[in-house]
Amino acid sequence: MTITELLIQSSLKLCIDPNTGKDFISSKSVRNIQISGNNVRLDIILGYPANSVFAHVKAVVENHLKTVDGIGEVDVNVVSKIVAHKAQQGVTLLPNVKNIIAVASGKGGVGKSTTSVNLALALAAEGASVGLLDADIYGPSQPQMLGISGRPESTDGKSMEPMQAHGIQAMSIGFLIDNDTPMVWRGPMVTGALEQLLRDTKWKDLDYLVIDLPPGTGDIQLTLAQKIPVTGAIIVTTPQDIALLDARKGLKMFEKVGIPILGIVENMSTHICSNCGHEEHIFGAGGGEVMAKDYKVDLLGCLPLDINIRMQVDSGKPTVIADPNSKVANIYKEIARKAAIKIANSANDHSAKFPNIVIQNT
């Protein structure tokens, strides 16, 4: 049998990406098919960061092609390419930031900041260029969670260089004030500070900027929805009924302002005893799954109430960094990959490809 490009493409229509559930042809992942005799070489371009699953995707495609009669050696090169995607209508993208992920909760104390920092670190571990913006002006926690101290530098007196920790870029009001200084500010001052932190930071070629929002649905959330190009939002909750009530309000707020919901993360899903390993649903069970079904969104993952998660973020080395091969770190990476896939499946933003048209009197 003569090996042709059409034969390869037809075969790969039946080969499914284990992460997206789509075949590699309809997802337009197959590139640069090269045929030499009976040997085949091609590239698989994934639209999401996937360092930890590259080998698996490579094996899936190679093993599939080897079942085709007449094909000899198969060499598949798998890489990721993250592109910018659309945000709310009428809001332009930020320079050097391709996608913005807002992490929100309806109420405090559900582990939103811990989820945000581990999500950012998981995206970076999967191969993406990532930034983290601490948008909680009243109670910034990311400096401690990342183990960063000091003040950001400014090379031009107008903008700030992002702080660096564990391979990601970060910015927080906590870098600009003393730890014991309260932010006694009214709403307009808070939203102004958020916009300055976002726009006056010289982010460097970010695939994703994760924004750790304060709890609730107030001024900062509305500013985010109206002025900042958010690609999608993640809602963090616990299984407890009270937390779910507030989480639903947060989800509905994003829906009303046209920001897609990437999914729900259920935190403190189960408690694991550090002595005997017994697992118990102390905050209830299945709440996040029910909420996801009610609003027809994805449940990205469920995380346990584990003392190690708390100890690791308190020490400035979150779980993805402190114990990268642990079960919990792998859950964070799976959540990050699912969120990135949701973004990759959304419509691409093409605004930067069209020139500005200027009409002048001549």
Summary of the structure (lengths in Angstrom):
residues: 362
radius of gyration: 22.3
end to end distance: 65.0
largest distance: 81.9
contacts: 1211
relative contact order: 0.15
helix: 35%
strand: 21%
